[in-house]
Amino acid sequence: MSMFCYQCQETARGTGCDVTGVCGKNPEVANLQDLLIYTLKGISDVVVKGKMDASTLPELNHEVFSSLFMTITNANFDDWAIEKQIKKMMGLRDSLVKESGLSGLHDAATFQAESKEAMMEKAVKVGVLATENEDVRSLRELIIYGVKGIAAYGEHATNLGKEDNSIYAFVYEALAATLDDTLTADALVALTLKTGEYGVKVMALLDEANTSKYGNPEITQVNIGVRKNPAILISGHDLTDLEQLLEQTKGTGVDVYTHGEMLPAHYYPAFKKYDNFVGNYGNSWWKQVGEFESFHGPILFTTNCIVPPRSEEVRNRIFTTGSSGYPGCLHIYPDENGKKDFSAIIEMAKKLPAPEEIETGTIVGGFAHNQVLALADKVVDAVKNGAIKKFFVMAGCDGRMKSREYYTEFAQKLPKDTVILTAGCAKYRYNKLDLGDIGGIPRVLDAGQCNDSYSLVVIALKLKEVFGLDDVNDLPIVYNIGWYEQKAVIVLLALLYLGVKNIHLGPTLPGFLSPNVAKVLVETFGIAGIGSVDDDIALFMGQ
């Protein structure tokens, strides 16, 4: 076994990638990511045992979040970048240990591995399987994956100037806890729910960061065709990177298109002033392999989700920034003020052909909580008069596997008196279907990116209040969620913390859940998998 990773839904055989990652990462990258996580655990051990105040550690906070983000599925495939980050974090760790004066610390806080060979040797010993008890391992990994999601959302908020030191403090607490062999399974279950609590906090923080800077998302028709100008395709999730790119492309004759999870940027009022911000090109992240070839222009990745390109020509047009990275692609770093120079991308775009048209028309989105609550009276009336029988929360992730066709068929077969609430790239399975509307309310309400699942929570809690209910589970809302990576994990944990029960998760349950941990989730929270489309619809409509 040269590696072991089971953090994503597509993990090999549903149990773990042990030769190479289904995502495309090689064993070297996988093992270096394991060592980076181990180093972060050591840092957290020092912070917790030294009773250090997170508010006094701004540089460390940011680097820890960036490091966690680098290890999310499809974010960074560059072994050189990860090795460099490990060395940086070891340096910060050693300074922290010296400053604290602590002794008797965990190995994660004291090991030394300066050469790459030493790093690889150490990584093999401290990876996921180093925890022998499968139930403890399962709970530890569930917490770690939730923390990775928290860090991803937290980094976006930080880029917009919004931070909450209690979130950093919790991340240190959680990572340090995964080194503590005295913690019982019950204590780890409690920490899992606490991870969900901080998931809610960080999504609320990011929502405030996005809306205070760019305005509340509003109902928007997004063009999915193309113009004849040279263009740049921007993917990922970071809105500050998009803003800087749009500012730098003004008046250059270069258009900007979104791809994948950047689509919801079109819903924010602040971006509508850019006349070269012209539409969305393509579909979900995994279709980039073909769509990048027909786009012709340069592509900027601001975060995950990268799929290893199949041609050198495409790879030469890919640029990365932030926590993303791919070998051979130019990485763009910020200056001391957080500004990024995208001139190399713009100059490349000017020399390349315009995008090739792959579809035409528009899609509608922008149904975040502020917009839906503005329609609250209309929505409530539709429920009360029976025009809307149920809401289906179908947020989450998309993926490559044929089993994902379930979600398209599910949306198509839902009764016409139902409404789909969505966020994340799962929407690409049905957001271009003609599902109609109910009294002017579209049957697919897209709140935005995966972090905008928070909007769906706000909407549900508001509906509970409007209908005078004591329990959110008494609403006519069904949760049928697709998951893929760690940001979906923190969304799930956030829902569990808020008391949402009977969530169906697919297309498969996580491979990192041991049978006993899965049993706890089933018995305590009603977590279940998916079945056939017809059987599931019959089940849900009968609830």
Number of C-alpha atoms within 10 A of each C-alpha: 9 13 22 22 24 22 24 26 26 24 21 18 9 15 17 21 23 18 14 20 22 17 19 15 20 18 21 17 24 26 26 27 26 24 25 27 26 25 25 27 27 28 27 28 28 27 22 20 13 15 10 15 13 19 13 10 14 11 9 17 21 16 17 25 24 20 25 23 28 29 25 25 21 22 25 26 26 19 22 15 19 23 21 12 20 24 19 13 21 24 12 15 24 18 11 20 21 10 10 15 9 12 10 7 13 16 14 23 22 18 13 14 16 12 11 15 10 11 19 19 15 19 23 20 13 17 21 22 14 10 17 9 10 16 19 21 20 23 23 25 20 25 28 25 24 29 30 27 28 31 28 27 26 27 27 24 25 16 17 18 10 15 19 15 15 15 23 25 18 18 27 24 18 25 23 23 21 22 19 11 9 8 12 11 16 11 12 21 19 12 18 25 18 18 28 26 19 23 31 23 19 28 25 19 20 24 21 17 20 22 15 11 16 19 15 20 24 19 19 18 15 19 18 20 18 22 14 12 17 23 32 29 24 27 25 24 26 26 21 20 24 22 15 14 21 21 11 16 21 15 12 12 14 22 28 25 25 26 26 26 28 24 26 28 25 26 25 19 17 16 17 15 9 16 12 20 22 20 23 25 28 24 21 22 24 16 15 22 16 13 18 22 18 17 26 21 26 25 26 26 27 26 26 26 24 26 18 17 18 11 10 9 11 20 20 14 21 24 23 23 18 22 24 27 29 25 14 12 14 18 18 18 14 11 9 7 6 10 12 17 14 18 12 12 22 22 13 15 24 19 11 17 15 21 25 17 15 13 12 11 11 14 15 18 24 24 30 30 25 18 17 22 16 11 13 17 12 15 18 16 12 17 17 12 9 11 16 22 17 21 20 21 23 26 30 29 27 25 22 13 11 8 11 18 15 17 23 17 15 19 24 15 13 19 14 16 16 22 24 24 25 31 29 29 26 26 30 21 21 19 22 14 13 11 18 12 14 16 12 8 16 17 23 28 23 26 31 29 26 23 29 26 30 27 25 24 19 18 20 20 16 16 19 18 13 12 12 9 13 10 12 19 15 11 16 19 20 22 20 23 23 27 27 24 24 25 27 24 27 31 26 22 24 27 22 22 20 16 13 21 20 20 21 21 20 23 25 19 18 24 21 25 20 17 12 12 19 19 14 14 17 16 12 12 16 16 19 19 18 18 14 10 18 12 10 15 17 11 10 15 14 7 10
